[in-house]
Amino acid sequence: MRSMVVGQRRSQTACEQNKNNLGWRHESPSTITLARSLRRSMTRSEQRLWMALRGKQLGGVKFRRQHVLGPYVVDFFCSARRLAIEIDGGVHLDDERQAHDAQRDAWMRAQGVRVLRIPDQLVRDNIDAALRLIAEAVAR
């Protein structure tokens, strides 16, 4: 039996594994708590898209929902393709929100993450078209 040194932890937390695997060091407990809360209160469009993405249903790749990337939480994330998917509702039409989204997208691009923004209405009205956009981004 292997003994542990006092104070040594048995395994890394998910946050520590994310830092080690992807190199982002801006996760905070409050951001992680926010992501957990957002998972419980997803919009209908997010729920609908999640049902189509979960379990490697699209292109055999794994997606995470309400995933922490540094100081941000993205709607969906595919680690294997370094692809973040954001579902943009009406709130994203506001000038202040668009400026925030641009800053966020720039930070993600600097980390090597591609961002795909899909209008909420497209997911609601034509999920097949939304899934085609995602499949094209996954294939790149």
C-alpha positions as CSV (number, residue, x, y, z in Angstrom):
1,M,0.0,0.0,0.0
2,R,1.3,3.4,-1.0
3,S,1.5,5.9,1.8
4,M,0.7,9.6,1.4
5,V,2.6,12.5,2.8
6,V,0.6,14.6,5.3
7,G,-1.1,17.3,3.4
8,Q,-0.8,15.5,0.0
9,R,-4.0,15.2,-1.9
10,R,-5.1,11.9,-3.5
11,S,-6.1,13.4,-6.8
12,Q,-6.3,16.7,-8.6
13,T,-9.6,18.7,-8.7
14,A,-11.2,19.2,-12.1
15,C,-10.1,22.8,-12.0
16,E,-6.5,21.8,-11.4
17,Q,-6.6,19.3,-14.3
18,N,-8.1,22.0,-16.6
19,K,-5.2,24.3,-15.7
20,N,-2.6,21.6,-16.3
21,N,-4.2,20.4,-19.6
22,L,-5.0,23.8,-21.2
23,G,-2.8,26.2,-19.4
24,W,-5.5,28.7,-18.3
25,R,-5.0,30.1,-14.9
26,H,-7.9,32.4,-14.3
27,E,-10.5,30.1,-13.0
28,S,-12.0,31.2,-9.7
29,P,-14.3,29.5,-7.4
30,S,-17.0,32.0,-8.2
31,T,-16.7,31.3,-11.9
32,I,-17.0,27.6,-11.3
33,T,-20.0,28.2,-9.1
34,L,-21.6,30.4,-11.8
35,A,-21.0,27.6,-14.4
36,R,-22.8,25.1,-12.2
37,S,-25.7,27.4,-11.7
38,L,-25.9,28.1,-15.5
39,R,-26.0,24.3,-16.1
40,R,-29.1,24.1,-13.9
41,S,-30.8,27.1,-15.6
42,M,-30.1,26.6,-19.3
43,T,-32.4,28.4,-21.8
44,R,-34.7,26.3,-24.0
45,S,-32.4,26.8,-27.0
46,E,-29.4,25.7,-24.9
47,Q,-31.3,22.6,-23.7
48,R,-32.4,21.7,-27.2
49,L,-28.9,22.0,-28.6
50,W,-27.4,20.1,-25.6
51,M,-29.7,17.2,-26.4
52,A,-28.2,17.1,-29.9
53,L,-24.6,17.5,-28.8
54,R,-24.3,15.4,-25.7
55,G,-22.9,11.8,-25.7
56,K,-20.7,12.4,-28.8
57,Q,-23.7,12.5,-31.1
58,L,-22.2,15.1,-33.4
59,G,-19.1,13.9,-35.3
60,G,-18.1,11.6,-32.4
61,V,-16.6,14.5,-30.4
62,K,-17.3,15.3,-26.8
63,F,-18.9,18.6,-25.9
64,R,-19.2,20.1,-22.4
65,R,-22.0,22.5,-21.4
66,Q,-21.6,25.8,-19.5
67,H,-17.8,25.2,-19.4
68,V,-15.3,27.5,-17.7
69,L,-12.6,28.9,-19.9
70,G,-10.3,31.1,-17.8
71,P,-12.5,34.0,-16.5
72,Y,-15.4,33.1,-18.7
73,V,-18.2,30.5,-19.0
74,V,-19.1,29.4,-22.5
75,D,-22.3,27.7,-23.5
76,F,-20.6,24.7,-25.1
77,F,-17.0,23.6,-25.5
78,C,-15.3,20.9,-27.5
79,S,-11.8,20.5,-26.0
80,A,-10.6,18.2,-28.8
81,R,-11.3,20.9,-31.4
82,R,-10.7,23.8,-29.1
83,L,-14.1,25.1,-30.2
84,A,-16.4,27.3,-28.0
85,I,-20.1,27.6,-29.1
86,E,-22.1,30.6,-27.9
87,I,-25.9,30.8,-28.3
88,D,-26.7,34.5,-28.7
89,G,-30.2,35.7,-27.7
90,G,-31.6,39.2,-27.8
91,V,-29.5,40.4,-24.9
92,H,-26.4,40.1,-27.2
93,L,-27.8,42.9,-29.5
94,D,-27.1,45.6,-26.9
95,D,-24.0,47.7,-27.8
96,E,-22.4,47.2,-24.3
97,R,-22.9,43.4,-24.5
98,Q,-21.5,43.3,-28.0
99,A,-18.3,45.0,-26.8
100,H,-18.1,42.5,-23.9
101,D,-18.6,39.6,-26.4
102,A,-15.8,41.0,-28.6
103,Q,-13.4,41.3,-25.7
104,R,-14.3,37.7,-24.6
105,D,-13.8,36.4,-28.2
106,A,-10.5,38.1,-28.5
107,W,-9.3,36.5,-25.2
108,M,-10.4,33.1,-26.4
109,R,-8.7,33.5,-29.7
110,A,-5.5,34.5,-27.9
111,Q,-5.8,31.1,-26.0
112,G,-6.1,29.3,-29.3
113,V,-9.9,28.7,-29.0
114,R,-12.2,29.2,-31.9
115,V,-15.6,30.8,-31.1
116,L,-18.8,30.0,-33.1
117,R,-21.7,32.3,-32.3
118,I,-25.1,31.0,-33.3
119,P,-28.3,33.1,-33.0
120,D,-30.8,31.7,-30.5
121,Q,-33.5,32.0,-33.1
122,L,-31.7,29.7,-35.5
123,V,-31.5,27.0,-32.8
124,R,-35.2,27.5,-32.0
125,D,-36.4,27.6,-35.6
126,N,-34.0,25.4,-37.5
127,I,-31.8,23.2,-35.3
128,D,-30.6,21.2,-38.3
129,A,-29.1,24.3,-39.7
130,A,-27.4,25.1,-36.4
131,L,-26.0,21.6,-36.2
132,R,-24.7,21.9,-39.7
133,L,-22.8,25.1,-38.7
134,I,-21.3,23.2,-35.7
135,A,-20.4,20.2,-37.8
136,E,-18.6,22.4,-40.3
137,A,-16.6,24.0,-37.4
138,V,-15.8,20.7,-35.9
139,A,-14.5,19.4,-39.3
140,R,-12.1,22.3,-39.6
